[in-house]
Amino acid sequence: GPGLTLVATPIGNLGDLAPRALAVLRAADVVLCEDTRVTAPMLARHGVSVSLLPLHEHNEDAATPKLVARMAGGQRLALVSDAGTPLMSDPGYRLVRAAIAEGITVSAVPGPNASVMALTLSGLPPHPHLFHGFLPPRDAARAAELARFRAMERAGLSATLIFYEAPHRLGDTLAGMAEVLGPERPAAVARELTKRFEEVRRGTLAELAAHYATHQARGEIVLLVGPPGEDVPEAEASLDDRLRAALAGGE
Ligand code: SAM
């Protein structure tokens, strides 16, 4: 029916496009995509001819009211990213929020997502996990972000952390993480998932930092850091709370 359908597309292996994804794209009045130069050939390969409209970081706010009006008028819109699941480090959140606010039906064809695939292959605890996406590109902002994670861990956060990272920054990021989060933290680098050179390298942050200090990483990368061990000094308040709970028979 009318409304918005979020359609996941492959993250490297074209065989991962779901049959239902194709059916929804075929039936759409308009397919919204990040880059028509990526999506048009993908649709052409499957013999789908449908009109495409760009939706990206720079036009999402301006385009959203018109797109919502189209759906309110009965059109079926589908949203795809260049790769993987829309909204996940990709455009679409503002459109989804606006559609929900207008009572428009929002649905999805689930499928490939680099973070979830990396998490399941990492050997790190699957949950709780915290998907962060990309760290800020500039050194100072990145260091501040890592310090924020460490502060949250000191306050009790114990989760596997998931980041997207560019290959030319991987070595520096791992070194920074080893310093701020701790060299002994278990971690994993998942590279080129679903593609020919798929690889998952597991080790401590120090080991991975040492490896990528001498090996230039290539391709697309997900970086995962396991939860802190018992070494994280707890905040005083949290120790007090636990002690009180234990004395009260709560533990
Ligand atoms: N929406 C996508 C998803 O669902 O995974 C992610 C889009 S984000 C703009 C692109 C980043 O995701 C890449 O820079 C990389 O960090 C990660 N990524 C995408 N495909 C990947 C793959 N095949 N292997 C490893 N990482 C991948």
Residues whose N, C-alpha, C, O or C-beta is under 5 A from the ligand:
A	BS01	SAM	I11 G12 S81 A83 G84 T85 P86 M88 S89 D90 P112 N113 A114 S115 Y164 E165 A190 R191 E192 L193 T194 E220 I221 V222
